[in-house]
Amino acid sequence: QTTTHDIPIPTNDRVLRYVELFQGRLREFLTEGLSRGTQYLPMIQDVFRAEGLPLDLAYVPLIESAFKPSAVSRTKARGVWQFMKGTGKLYGLRVDTWVDERRDPVRATDAAARHLADLRDQFGSMYLAAAAYNAGAGKVGRGLRRIGDDPDEEEDGADAAFFRLYDTRYIRRETKDYVPKMLAALTIAK
């Protein structure tokens, strides 16, 4: 049986390195996350289908939080989708002393779908949208302006811009690794 993806999966060294990590040292993390995610994936895919997003993006919480609604990052991002407070509020999540909807998988999924759709529309690429989800649209946009246009990119598609940006110092290592990690995780998950 052939597995199909609705996001192009390059088989470059960056992606293959994470496939090996997820099959080796990080196997337990991935397995536990996938097990936890089975309760959320149908709901996430329904929301993404309605938003016109690739269903493969439903696996983003696997690398963000291992599908843990209680997850908190070192930067205080919270929930399955790891929203920062400001971004969560921008997308309609209530975040105050009494309620933190970043921890609500349904409300946060609605917000994440709108956020990812906005990023896709802004950058014209799911790879760049994912990088911007991780680092912020401003950082990715500034990096793209610094590397400039590539005349060959029209032929290769907007996703090629991510890999050109990857080879610069304009985005952090965490963001450079985010897209290959996401692609490797969804490859194994499917």
C-alpha positions in Angstrom: 0.0 0.0 0.0 1.4 3.4 -1.0 1.1 6.2 1.4 0.2 9.6 -0.1 1.0 13.0 1.3 -0.7 16.3 0.7 2.5 18.1 1.5 5.5 17.3 -0.7 8.1 15.3 1.2 11.6 15.7 -0.1 14.0 12.8 0.7 16.9 15.0 1.5 19.5 14.5 4.2 17.7 17.0 6.6 14.4 15.0 6.5 16.1 11.6 6.5 18.2 12.5 9.6 14.9 13.1 11.6 13.4 9.9 10.2 16.4 8.0 11.7 16.1 9.9 15.0 12.3 9.1 15.2 13.0 5.4 14.5 15.9 5.3 17.0 16.5 7.5 20.0 13.1 9.4 19.8 11.0 6.4 19.0 9.3 6.3 22.4 8.5 10.1 22.2 6.9 9.6 18.7 5.0 6.4 19.7 3.6 8.0 22.8 2.6 11.1 20.9 0.9 9.2 18.2 -1.0 7.1 20.7 -2.2 10.2 22.5 -3.0 11.9 19.2 -5.4 9.3 18.0 -8.1 11.0 20.0 -7.4 14.4 18.4 -6.5 13.6 14.8 -10.1 13.1 13.4 -11.2 16.4 14.9 -8.1 18.2 13.7 -8.4 16.8 10.2 -12.1 17.9 10.0 -11.1 21.5 11.0 -8.2 21.5 8.5 -10.4 20.1 5.8 -13.0 22.9 6.4 -10.1 25.5 6.3 -8.7 24.1 3.1 -5.4 23.1 4.7 -3.4 20.0 3.9 -4.5 17.3 6.3 -0.9 16.2 6.9 -0.6 19.4 9.0 -2.7 17.6 11.6 0.5 16.0 12.7 2.1 19.4 13.7 1.1 18.9 17.4 3.1 15.7 17.4 6.3 17.7 17.2 4.9 20.7 19.1 3.6 18.9 22.2 3.3 15.2 21.5 -0.5 16.0 21.6 -0.4 17.0 25.3 -2.9 19.7 26.2 -1.0 20.4 29.4 2.3 21.0 27.6 4.3 24.1 28.5 7.4 25.2 26.6 10.4 27.0 28.1 9.1 30.1 26.3 5.6 29.7 28.0 3.9 28.5 24.9 1.0 26.2 25.9 -1.2 23.4 24.8 -1.3 20.9 22.0 -0.5 23.7 19.4 2.0 25.5 21.7 0.5 28.9 21.3 2.2 31.9 22.8 -0.1 34.1 24.8 -0.2 37.0 22.2 -0.7 34.7 19.2 -3.5 32.8 21.0 -5.3 36.0 21.8 -4.8 37.3 18.3 -6.7 34.2 17.0 -9.5 34.5 19.5 -8.4 32.3 22.4 -9.2 33.5 25.8 -6.0 33.7 27.9 -6.4 35.3 31.3 -6.2 34.6 35.0 -9.2 32.3 35.0 -9.2 30.6 31.5 -6.5 29.5 29.2 -8.0 28.2 26.0 -4.6 27.4 24.6 -5.1 24.2 26.6 -8.4 23.4 25.0 -7.6 21.1 22.0 -10.8 22.1 20.1 -10.6 25.9 20.5 -6.8 25.8 19.9 -7.2 23.7 16.8 -9.6 26.2 15.3 -7.1 29.0 16.1 -4.2 27.0 14.7 -6.0 26.3 11.5 -6.8 30.0 10.9 -3.2 30.9 11.9 -1.7 28.3 9.5 -4.0 29.4 6.7 -3.0 33.0 7.2 0.7 32.0 7.1 0.2 29.9 4.0 -1.5 32.8 2.3 1.2 35.2 3.3 4.2 33.0 2.2 2.7 30.9 -0.5 4.3 27.7 0.9 3.4 25.2 3.6 7.1 24.8 4.5 7.5 28.6 5.0 4.1 28.7 6.8 5.4 25.9 9.2 8.7 27.8 9.7 6.7 31.0 10.5 4.4 29.0 12.9 7.6 28.1 14.8 9.6 31.4 14.6 7.0 34.0 13.8 6.0 35.5 10.5 8.2 38.6 11.0 11.4 36.5 11.4 10.7 34.4 8.3 9.7 37.4 6.3 12.9 39.3 7.2 15.0 36.3 6.3 13.3 36.0 2.9 13.9 39.7 2.2 17.6 39.2 3.1 18.1 36.3 0.7 16.1 38.0 -2.1 14.4 36.4 -5.0 15.8 33.4 -7.0 14.8 33.4 -10.6 14.9 29.6 -10.7 12.4 29.4 -7.7 9.4 30.1 -9.9 10.1 26.8 -11.5 10.8 24.9 -8.2 7.9 26.4 -6.3 7.8 28.5 -3.2 8.8 25.6 -1.0 12.4 25.9 -2.4 12.7 29.3 -0.7 12.6 27.5 2.7 15.6 25.4 1.8 17.5 28.5 0.6 16.6 30.2 3.9 17.7 27.0 5.7 21.2 27.5 4.4 21.6 31.0 5.9 22.1 32.4 9.3 18.8 34.4 9.1 16.7 31.9 11.0 17.5 30.0 14.2 18.6 26.3 14.2 15.3 25.3 15.9 13.3 26.8 13.0 15.6 25.3 10.4 15.0 21.9 11.9 11.3 22.4 12.4 10.2 21.7 8.9 12.4 18.6 8.3 11.3 17.3 11.7 7.6 17.9 10.9 8.0 16.1 7.5 9.8 13.2 9.0 7.2 12.8 11.8 4.3 12.8 9.4 6.1 10.4 7.1 6.5 7.9 9.9 3.1 8.6 11.4 1.3 7.9 8.1 
